Amino acid sequence: MANRPFFAFHFHKRSNTPLYVQLAEQLRTALLRGAFLVGGGQLISLREMKAVSGCSLETVKKAYDHLVADGWLEAVHGEGETGAGLHTTAADRHSARFAG
C-alpha cells in the first residue's frame, strides 16, 4: 500500500457501538483522506483490510456492507467495493454533516 496516506485504526472494545460500526466510521474518515483506495477508486480487498485493521473477516465484511448501505461505497459483483464518486459525494456529505 505504498504512496497512500497513513491511517491507524483505534477501537473501543468496551463501547456499546459494535466493532463493525466503529470500523465503518473510521473507514469513512480514511476514505476522505484517500487511504485504502487502489486504481480506479476501488477499495482494498476484504482480506487486505482484515490484515490492516486487525478485525475479523466477518467484521470487515459487515463494515463494507454498512458503507454500501449508507451510500459511501458501491458493490460491484465480482470486483469488490468501489468508491466511485467518493471524492465529491462523500466529501460533500461530510461537509454538509458538519456545516452549521
C-alpha positions as CSV (number, residue, x, y, z in Angstrom):
1,M,0.0,0.0,0.0
2,A,2.8,2.4,-0.9
3,N,2.0,6.0,-1.7
4,R,-1.2,6.1,0.2
5,P,-2.0,8.2,3.3
6,F,-1.2,6.5,6.6
7,F,-4.2,5.7,8.7
8,A,-4.3,3.9,12.1
9,F,-7.5,2.3,13.5
10,H,-8.4,2.6,17.1
11,F,-11.2,0.5,18.5
12,H,-13.0,0.8,21.8
13,K,-13.9,-2.8,22.7
14,R,-15.9,-1.8,25.8
15,S,-18.1,0.6,23.7
16,N,-21.7,-0.2,23.1
17,T,-21.1,0.6,19.4
18,P,-20.5,-2.6,17.5
19,L,-17.0,-3.1,16.2
20,Y,-18.1,-3.2,12.6
21,V,-19.8,0.2,13.0
22,Q,-16.6,1.6,14.6
23,L,-14.6,0.3,11.6
24,A,-17.1,1.7,9.1
25,E,-17.0,5.2,10.8
26,Q,-13.2,5.2,10.8
27,L,-13.2,4.0,7.1
28,R,-15.2,7.0,6.1
29,T,-12.5,9.3,7.5
30,A,-9.8,7.2,5.9
31,L,-11.6,7.2,2.5
32,L,-11.9,11.0,2.6
33,R,-8.2,11.2,3.1
34,G,-7.7,8.8,0.1
35,A,-6.5,5.9,2.2
36,F,-7.2,2.3,1.2
37,L,-8.2,3.1,-2.4
38,V,-6.4,1.4,-5.3
39,G,-6.5,2.3,-9.0
40,G,-9.9,3.4,-10.2
41,G,-11.2,4.2,-6.7
42,Q,-11.6,0.5,-5.7
43,L,-11.3,-0.2,-2.0
44,I,-8.7,-2.8,-0.9
45,S,-9.9,-6.3,-0.6
46,L,-11.6,-7.7,2.5
47,R,-8.6,-9.8,3.3
48,E,-6.2,-6.8,3.0
49,M,-8.5,-4.7,5.2
50,K,-8.6,-7.6,7.7
51,A,-4.8,-7.5,7.9
52,V,-4.6,-3.7,8.1
53,S,-7.4,-3.3,10.7
54,G,-6.8,-6.3,12.8
55,C,-10.5,-7.2,12.6
56,S,-12.0,-10.5,11.6
57,L,-13.1,-11.1,8.0
58,E,-16.7,-11.1,9.1
59,T,-16.4,-7.7,10.9
60,V,-14.7,-6.2,7.8
61,K,-17.5,-7.6,5.5
62,K,-20.1,-6.1,7.8
63,A,-18.4,-2.7,7.8
64,Y,-18.1,-2.7,4.0
65,D,-21.8,-3.7,3.7
66,H,-22.7,-0.9,6.2
67,L,-20.8,1.6,4.0
68,V,-22.6,0.3,0.9
69,A,-26.0,0.7,2.6
70,D,-25.1,4.3,3.6
71,G,-24.1,5.1,0.0
72,W,-20.4,5.6,0.7
73,L,-19.4,2.6,-1.4
74,E,-20.8,0.8,-4.4
75,A,-20.6,-3.0,-4.5
76,V,-19.8,-4.3,-8.0
77,H,-20.3,-8.1,-8.3
78,G,-17.0,-9.8,-8.9
79,E,-15.0,-6.7,-8.5
80,G,-15.4,-5.8,-4.8
81,E,-16.4,-2.4,-3.4
82,T,-15.6,0.9,-5.2
83,G,-15.8,4.5,-4.0
84,A,-17.0,5.8,-7.3
85,G,-17.7,9.5,-6.9
86,L,-16.3,9.2,-3.4
87,H,-14.2,12.3,-3.6
88,T,-17.2,14.5,-4.5
89,T,-20.2,12.8,-3.0
90,A,-18.6,11.7,0.3
91,A,-16.7,15.0,0.7
92,D,-19.9,16.9,0.1
93,R,-21.8,14.7,2.5
94,H,-19.1,15.1,5.1
95,S,-19.1,18.9,4.7
96,A,-22.9,19.1,4.9
97,R,-22.9,16.9,8.0
98,F,-20.6,19.3,9.9
99,A,-21.9,22.6,8.5
100,G,-23.9,24.9,10.6
